[in-house]
Amino acid sequence: MNDHVAITPSILYFGTPVALLTTENADGSPNITPMSSAWALGEVVVLGLARSGHGARNLTSRPDLVVNLPGPGQWAAVERLAPLTGADPVPEHKRDRFRYQPDKFAAGGLRPQPAELVRPPRIAECPLQLEARAAAVRERAGFLVIEADVLRVHCAPELVVPGTQHVDPAKWSPLIYNFRHYFGLGEQLGHSFRSETPAVASGSRGQRPAPVPDQPGRLRADGEDDVRDQPRREAGRLTVGRGEVGEYR
């Protein structure tokens, strides 16, 4: 029996971390671009930006950037930046929803922090900051796909496993953008067999994760086994982990 339906969603933001991208404007001032299309491959981060966006235009001329990663408690600052653009005049296709703001740090209630290897500043309030430089830029379907080499990683000291170079996954919680709603992480479920921090990851955010079962059951959409033996959830607003922390306009 097929228990899936074919749909055509208007967006495919299925749940990825939010990043605040700092780039350099033509006059040397900083710009901040909220985005959620970012992932890492080794020491390269791949970014997806609308070609017409101000941050994308900055990167085609000035390749330095910082990928600043906020936590769940900073969702409101992210949302304050969401309807702003650094482009003046505001592009025609954005004028019904966006407004020009030259000082996005002030608008978001954020503080610039000097970077060490690139020109744009870091965002002091973000627990993780990746200084990077765009190495390849490609255009596809109205978007820019940017491959950036990470040059230096800065981390809030309380998130580092003592005596190591590892981020403690039990203490770090990214802000997740899930179909234009903001979420934080829930309790840990387990860890990969390749994890280098399994001991620390088991203790700091609630109960110890369960071991991987020897015999997998039928997996359902929320990650639990044996859907046939479980009551159906009532339809309603989606919640994940600690629950929703905000909504994208």
Secondary structure, 3 states (H helix, E strand, C coil): CCCCCCCCCCCCCEEEECEEEEEECCCCCEEEEEECCEEEECCEEEEEEECCCHHHHHHHHCCEEEEEECCHHHHHHHHHHCCEECCCCCCHHHCCCCEECCCHHHHHCCCEECCCCCCCCEECCCCEEEEEEEEEEEEECCEEEEEEEEEEEEECHHHECCCCCCECCCCCCCCEEECCEEECCCCCCCCCCCCCCHHHHCCCCCCCCCCCCCCCCCECCCCCECHHHCCCCCCCCCCCCCCEEEECC
